Amino acid sequence: MPGLEDLAKLLGTEPSEAPKQSKKTGYDGKVVVLKVRVEQRRGKTVTIAWGFQSKPAELNALLAACKKKLGAGGQVTDNALELQGDHKERLREFLKAEGYAIHK
């Protein structure tokens, strides 16, 4: 059975490399750099990611994906994502995969 390379040759196209994901940009055209921290609120741990320059619908979609991926509840507050529990490293990895730059 021929591989994808053989099929691409038959069609006259070369297989392209995986497209590089560009960094997300905000309203001003600059790359959005997010910060992630963990806080204690009323005895509970909360992970907060802030620095977004997005429309509310886009943030709500990102929050839904985060909640599903991390298995935690959360909300959008003042252009920041707040997730229940300590998910700092997992949230950083997820946001990097989505194309956001993360501040160290």
CORQUILIN-V240572 format. One record per residue. N is the residue number from 1. SS is DSSP state (a for helix, b for strand, c for the rest). PSI is psi in whole degrees, -180 to 180 (999 if undefined). Layout:
n: <N,N>
ss: <SS,SS>
psi: <PSI,PSI>
This chain:
n: <1,2,3,4,5,6,7,8,9,10,11,12,13,14,15,16,17,18,19,20,21,22,23,24,25,26,27,28,29,30,31,32,33,34,35,36,37,38,39,40,41,42,43,44,45,46,47,48,49,50,51,52,53,54,55,56,57,58,59,60,61,62,63,64,65,66,67,68,69,70,71,72,73,74,75,76,77,78,79,80,81,82,83,84,85,86,87,88,89,90,91,92,93,94,95,96,97,98,99,100,101,102,103,104>
ss: <c,c,c,a,a,a,a,a,a,a,a,c,c,c,c,c,c,c,c,c,c,c,c,c,b,c,c,c,c,c,b,c,b,b,b,b,b,b,b,b,b,c,c,b,b,b,b,b,b,b,c,c,c,c,c,a,a,a,a,a,a,a,a,a,a,a,a,a,a,a,c,c,c,b,b,b,b,c,c,b,b,b,b,b,c,c,c,a,a,a,a,a,a,a,a,a,a,c,c,c,b,b,c,c>
psi: <128,150,-179,-31,-43,-40,-40,-38,-40,-37,-11,17,149,142,131,154,164,131,138,136,124,157,146,141,155,-163,-35,1,-5,156,133,122,118,155,142,131,166,134,163,126,118,40,1,151,134,132,129,132,125,167,8,146,73,165,153,-37,-38,-40,-40,-38,-41,-40,-43,-41,-40,-46,-40,-44,-42,-15,43,159,166,180,164,126,121,53,35,149,129,122,142,130,175,99,31,-55,-44,-37,-40,-47,-43,-45,-36,-41,-28,-8,11,146,137,129,138,999>
